[in-house]
Amino acid sequence: MADTAMGRFGALLWMLFVTPFILGGLYLIRSDRREQIADGWTQRRF
């Protein structure tokens, strides 16, 4: 592991920056699925 400020805190900064986008995407996918179920559309399972 790099013994620098970026080596120590780079992953933490990256997670803090990326996590909101990941959570936002999951929320949009989940809300879209709920709307599909409410409209009576269900995905066919193979």
HUVENVEN-V493301 format. One record per backbone hydrogen bond with DSSP energy under -0.5 kcal/mol. NH is the residue of the N-H (numbers start at 1). CO is the residue of the C=O. E is the energy in kcal/mol with one decimal. If there is no record, write none. Layout:
# HUVENVEN-V493301
nh	co	e
NH	CO	E
NH	CO	E
This chain:
# HUVENVEN-V493301
nh	co	e
4	2	-0.9
8	4	-2.3
9	5	-2.7
10	6	-2.0
13	9	-2.7
14	10	-2.5
15	11	-2.6
16	12	-2.4
17	13	-1.8
18	14	-2.6
19	15	-2.5
21	18	-0.7
22	18	-1.9
23	19	-2.7
24	20	-2.2
25	21	-2.1
26	22	-2.3
27	23	-2.2
28	24	-2.2
29	25	-2.3
30	26	-2.4
31	27	-2.7
32	28	-2.1
33	29	-2.0
34	30	-2.2
35	31	-2.0
36	32	-2.0
37	33	-2.2
38	34	-2.4
39	35	-2.0
40	37	-1.2
41	36	-2.3
42	40	-0.6
